[in-house]
Amino acid sequence: MALLNEAKGKKRQFFGTDGVRDIANQGMMTPDAAMRLGSAYAVFLMENGVERPKIAVGRDTRLSGEMLQSALMAGIASSGGDAVDLGVIPTPGVSSAALRGPFSGGAVVSASHNPAEYNGIKFLDGDGFKLTDDDEAGIEEIFLDDGRRRRAAPERIGTVRDGSEYRAGYVEGLGKLFRDIKDRSYPIVIDAANGAASSYVGPLFSEWSGGVTFMANDPDGTNINKNVGVTHIETLAAKVCETGAALGIAYDGDTDRVLMCDGKGRVLDGDIMLWVIGRWLASRGELGAGVVATVMSNMVLEDLLAQEGIKVFRCPVGDRYVLDTMKREGARIGGEQSGHIIALDYANTGDGLCSGILFLKAVGELGEDVSTLVDRFDRYPQVLRNMKVKDKNAVMSSPLVDAAAKEAERLLAGKGRMLLRPSGTEPLIRIFAESRDAELMNRAADIMEEAIGKVVNAQ
């Protein structure tokens, strides 16, 4: 039994789990706010010892992307940093450029899987990793302090230049990885979500001999993620069944996630990808200490990997917690059910294109039959209940809830598990239970729901 509160580090006002987001041209996603964020990041780097920051900046395909990217880069230059415009590029492409190029950091204008009317800004460090919570809090402090967010003297104003060579370098790296795929003989469908991957998938999969059907690779600025991509995997599943393909691959708007489906349209989620890629890395002696999965990953992942002598390390939900655990435990791969997979020998952040290629390589070299993966990944039944509350902290610290948690723990002992955690973005407490015995699982969840209900009613 685990009661999880994932909030750590300094409290942030604008930054969420994946940067700053808002509706385009409103709130934190106006040109003015983007310019101030760019300035704040440049100053943050200077205050941390970088004399003249050089920042790689990319975006996805949203209509508001160019406007906000231009403002962001103007803010960087105004404070004396140099911005390099990578144009439309997957988030992991910016991470790759930050790591391999002469950069102090990176910035991405994207709202990932959110609808087109949203946009966002997230920052990366000079190694291509997402910033820590404390670093983001530090940028917020500068954003809010006009005195610290200084403008450079005329002779110290930064530059904005084209960085298309870094797009080419990212594609070249993926191409080298792709050429090592052993089996390319079966038909596939690629769903680019009308996002950042749209112009990359064609060249990348041009040598797939089994035939490729491309979909959602014609962005118009307003159709990113619209009924396509990982958040609408049913669209890909239908196309796979319609075309008779053996496999479908879908990305999200900024291509940091990937999900798949087999020839029957059944979803191959992040758990299945970790199972396949983890065994493949182990066979090559490249796995490290094991596989990192979040608390939401199905228990069968642990069971199946244990049969191969592979350890699974659990962590809270969120890619930054996955990465922190990978670094701490010495694991070379980790991820989430949502398809956010990090393979540290290949990328420093979730990379949908790279993870998809690694899966295809693993399937070929392990001799896997994709059509049997879902059947063999015999999931434990799971239940997730969301309870609306006024005060999440009061519920999580309630003696009544603690007593109920101990009762549920005794009920599931040796037969399953339960997690209780507050939502990071909504006034919700999430009850998650898992067991081979579905009746037992639901009884445990009922115990928690009843206890939380009593606390809520008393508030």
N, C-alpha and C positions, 0 to 999 in steps of 0.2 A: 504494500500500500504506500502511495506517495502523495503528499500534499505539496504541490509545486507553486511557488511564486517566483516567476522568472525575471522580475525587475531587478536589475543590478546597476551599480555605478551611479554617476551623477544623474539627477533628474533632468530630462530633456523636454523642452516645450514644443518644438517644431518637428524634430526628427522622430520618426517611428522605427519600425523594425527594418525598413528598407529605404532609408533616406527621408526626404521631405516630399509630401504629396498634397495635391489639392486639385480642384477643378481649374482648368487652364484659364488664365486671365482673371482669376479671383484669388483672394487670400495670399497664400505663399507662392503661387505660381503666376504672378504678374512679372512683367519685364523688370520693374523696379526691384522686386524681391529677389529675382534671379541675379540681378547685377550685384545686389548687396551680399548675396550668398557667395558669389564668385570672389568678390573683394574679401569677404571674411575668411574664405579658405586660403587665399593667397597670403593674407596677413597671419593666419594661424601657422602656416608653414614657415614664414619668416620668423615669427616669434619662437619657433622651435628649431632655429638654426639654419634654415635654408635661405641663403642670401638673395637669390633671384629664382623663385619657383618656376618650373616649367611643367605645365599641366596638360595632359592628353584629355580631350573633350569629345565625347560622342553622343549620339542620340538615336532614338528609334524613329518610326515612320509617322508619328502623330502630326497633325496639322500645326499644332502649336510648337513643335520641336525646334524649328529653325529660329523662331522668335525668341524662345527662352534660351537656346544655346548661344545665340548672338549676344544676348544680354549678360549671360553668365560669363562668356569670354571677355566681354567689355569690362566687367567688374574685376576680373583677374588682371587684365592689362592696366586698368586704372590704378590698381594698387601696386603695380610694378612687377607683376608676374608675366610670364609668356604663356599664351594659350595656343595649342596645336589642334586644329579642327580635323577630327577623324570622320566627320560626316555621319551618315547612317551606318551603324555598326553594332553588332551584339554587345551587350555589357561585358561578356568575357573577352571580347576583342579589345576593349579599352583596358581591361585588366592585363591582358597579354602585352599591350603596348607599354603600359606603366612599368611592368616588370622588365621587359627586354630593351626598352628605349631609354633615352637620357632624360627621364622624367622624375619629378619630385612627387607626383601623384596623378590621379585621374579623376574625371567627373563624367557622369552619365545623366543625360536628360531623358528620362523614361518613367512611366508608371507601370512597367512590367505587364502583368496580366489584367490590369484595370481597363475599363472602357476608354474609348478614344477621347472623351471630353476631359479626362484626367491627365495630368502629367506630374512629373516628379524630378527631383535632383538628388543624386547620391554621389558620395565621394569615396575615392580609393586612395590607399597609401602608395608609396613609391615601389612596393613589391606587388601591387595589384590586389592586395587584400582590402576588404571593407574596413572602414574605420571602427574603432572601438566606441562604445557608448560615451566614454569620457572624452574622447577626441571630438565627437559630434557635439557634446555639451560645451566644449571649449569654443567651437566654431559659432555656436549659438550666442555665447557671451560676446564675441566680437561683433556678430551680426547686430546685436542690440546696443552696442556701444559705439556711437558715432566718433568718439575721440580715438578709439583704437583702430577703427576701420578707416585708415588714412588713405589719402590719394598721393600718388607718387609725384615728385617734381617733374616738370616737363621733360627734362633730359633722362628721367628714369622710368618713363611710361613704358609698359611692356608691349609686346607684339602679339599679333594674331596671324598664324600662317597655316597653310594647307598641310594636312598630314595623311594624304591618301596612300602614301607608301606603307603606312602602318596597317591600313586595311589589307593591302596586298600581302604583307608579311603574315598577318593572321590567317588568311586563306591558304597561303603556302604551307604553313605549319599544319593546318588541318588536312591539306592534301597529302602530305607525307604520311600522316597517320592513316588516312583513307586507303592509300595504295597497299597497305599491309593487310587489308581485309581478305581473308582466305576464300570465302564463298560469296559471290555476288550474283548468283545464278537465278534467284527467285524474284518475282515481281513485288514491288513495294509502292506505298503511297506516302508522299511527304506533304504535311500541312504546316506551312510557314506562319500561320496566324496573321497574315498580312502585316507582319512586324519586321523587326530588324534582320531576320534571317532570309527575307524574301529574295534579295538579290544574290545571296550566297549559296543557296541550296542547288540552283541549277548548275553552276560550274562545279560544285563539290561532288554532286552525284552524276555528273555527265558520263562517267565511265562505269556506271552500274549496268552490267550486261543483262540482268534479268528483266529490265524495263522499269521505268519510274513514272508514276502519275503524280504530277504536282498540283497542289490546290492551295488556295489562300496565299498566293505569292504575288498578288497584284495590288499593293497598297495604294490607297488614294488619300490618306491622311485621316479618314474618318472610319475606316473599316477594320482597324487593328483590333484583334481579339473578338470581333463581332460574329458570334455563333460559330467560331472556329478556334483552333489551338487547344492547348491543354485544358482550358476551362470549359470547353465544349467538345470533349473527346468523342461524344456520340456522333458528331459530324464526320470525323475521320473514320470511325468504326463503320458507318454506313457506306462511305466511299470504298473502304477495303472490301466489304462484302459485295458491293456492286461491281467492282472491277476484278474480283477473284484474286486479289493480291494475297501474299503470304504474311505480310507485315505492314503496319502503318506506323509512321513516326510523326508526332506533333510537338511543336514548340510553343512558347508563349511570346508575348510581345517583344521582350528584350532578349529572348533566347537564353536565359539562364536556367530554364527548366525544359525537360523533355518527358513525354509519356508515349507509350506505344500501345498497339493492339494487335492481336494475332489474326489469322485468317477468318476466324469466326466473329471478329469484332469484340473480343474480350480484352479488357484493359490489362496491360503489363505495366504496373505502377513502379514507383521507386523502390519498393521492397523487393520486387522480382528482379529489377535491374541490379540492386546491390547483391542479391543472391548469385546471379550469373557472373557479374563482373568481379565480385569478391573471390569466387572460386577460380576464375581465370587468372587474376593477379597472384593468388596463392600458388597456382601451378607454375608460374614464372618466377616465384621467389620474390615478388614485388609488393606483397600485401602489407608488410610491416606487422604490427601487433594484432591486427584484426580489422573488423568493420565497425564503423560508428553508425548507429541508427537512433532516431528519436524515440521518446517514450510512446509515440503513437504507432510505431511500426509493429506489425503483427508478430505474435510470439512464435509463429512457425518459422520465421526467419532465423531466430536463434536455434530452433530445433534442427533445421536443415543444415545450417552452417556448422553446428556442433558435430554433426555426423562427419564433417570434413576436418574436424579439429580446429575450426576457426572460431575465435572468440568475438562476441558482439558487445560493444560498449554502448550503453544507453546515455542519452543526453536530453535536455529540454527541447521543445519545438523551436525551430529557427536555425537558419543556416549558419549564423555566427556561433551558436552553441555547438553545432556540428563541427565547425572548424576548430574551435577552442579545444574540444574533446579530442579531435584527431591529433592536434599538436601535443597535447598533454600525454596521451596514451601511446603515441608513435604509430598510429594507424595511417594508412595511405589512401583509404577511401571511406567516405561516409555520405549520408544523405537522408532525404525525407521521402515519405510516400508520395508527395506532390511532384516528384521528379526532379528535385533540386539535388544533384549529385556532384560531389567534389572529389576529384581524383588528383591528389596533390602532385604526383609526378608528371601531370599533364596540364593542369590549370590551377590557379590559386583562388578560384571562385567557381560557382556553379556554371557549367558550360554545356548547354543543351546539345549543340553540334558535336562537341568533343565526346560527351557522355554517350550520345547515340552511336558514334563511331566505335567507341570502346565496347559497347554492347554487341555490335555487329562483328567485331573482331573476336570477342569472347565466344559468341555463338558458333562461329566458324571453327575456331581452334579447339573448342571443347566438344565439337560434334553435336551440339544441342539441337533438338527438334523444337522449334518455336511453338508449334501447335500443341505441344504437351505441357508447356510451362505452367499455365494456369491450373491444369488438373493436378500437377505434381506439387504445386504450392498450395497445399491444403490448409487454408486459413482457419484460424480460431474464430468463432463467432465474436463479434465486438458490438458494443452499444455505446453511443455517445449522446448524452442529454445535456442541453443547454438550459440553465436556469437564470432568469433575469433577477438581478438583485440591485439594491440601492448602494450598499457598502460592501465591496468585495473583501476588504481587509477584515471587517467585522465577522463576516461569514467564515473566512479562512482561519481566524483565531478563536472561533467559538468553541468552548468546551463541549457543547452538545454535538457539534459537527465532528470534533476530535473523537468523542466516544463512539459515534456512529461509524467513523472510519475504522476504529479498532474492531468493532463488531463485524463490519464487512470484510476486514482482513482475515479474521478468524474463519469466516464462512468460505473464503476463497483459498485458504492456505493450501499450497501445493497443487491447486487446481486452476489457478488463474491469477489475475491481478486487477487492481483498480487504481485510477489516478483521479485526483481532484485538483483542478487548476483554474485560476482566474484568467479570463480573456485579457490580452494586452491592449485591445482596442475598443471593447464593448463592455457594457455593464452586465457581464455574464459570468457565471461559474460553470465550468464544464465538468461533467461527470463522465468518466470513461471507464468501461469495464470490459474484461476479456476472459473467456473461459471456453473450454471444449463443452462444458455443460451450460447450455444457453439458459436453462431455468435458474441455475445457481447464479449465473452472471446477472440476470435481470433482478433477482432477489436482492443481490448486493447493491445494485444501482437504486432499487426502490428504497433501501435503508438510507442511503445518502440523500436521495431526493426528499424523503420525508423530514429528515433532520434539517436540511437547508431550508425547506419550506417553513418550518417552525421558527427558525431564526429570522427569516425574511418577514414573516407575519408579525414578529415582535419588534421589528425596527420602526 
